[in-house]
Amino acid sequence: MKDFKELKVWQKSHQLTLDIYKETIPFPREEIYGLTRQLRNAASSIPANIAEGCGRGSEAELARFFQIALGSASELEYPLLLARDLGLISEERFEILSKEVIQVKRMLTAFIKKLRTDR
């Protein structure tokens, strides 16, 4: 069992989640059950799956939960793009958040690859 809070990929994904929550605070009230929820759920799913994987008993299970976290990171990309195109997020904030997502995806991909080659 690993302490997920020590993993840089968890720290980065947790920060990304905090950034998404802050970014969605000023969204219109009518988006609370739409775009706001989509963004927050996809973002928070990333560190949650990393944490759950760290609580599992094997490297194979850890890799599986990291793969799920990677899927959540990919899922986050579309509502982020939609929020930008709807004018809810500025181009500058979109670029910053997109770079954070890409960085988390790269870290997860590298971690998964390492776990699978260490078997």
Secondary structure, 3 states (H helix, E strand, C coil): CCCHHHCHHHHHHHHHHHHHHHHHCCCCHHHCCCHHHHHHHHHHHHHHHHHHHHCCCCHHHHHHHHHHHHHHHHHHHHHHHHHHHCCCCCHHHHHHHHHHHHHHHHHHHHHHHHHHHCC
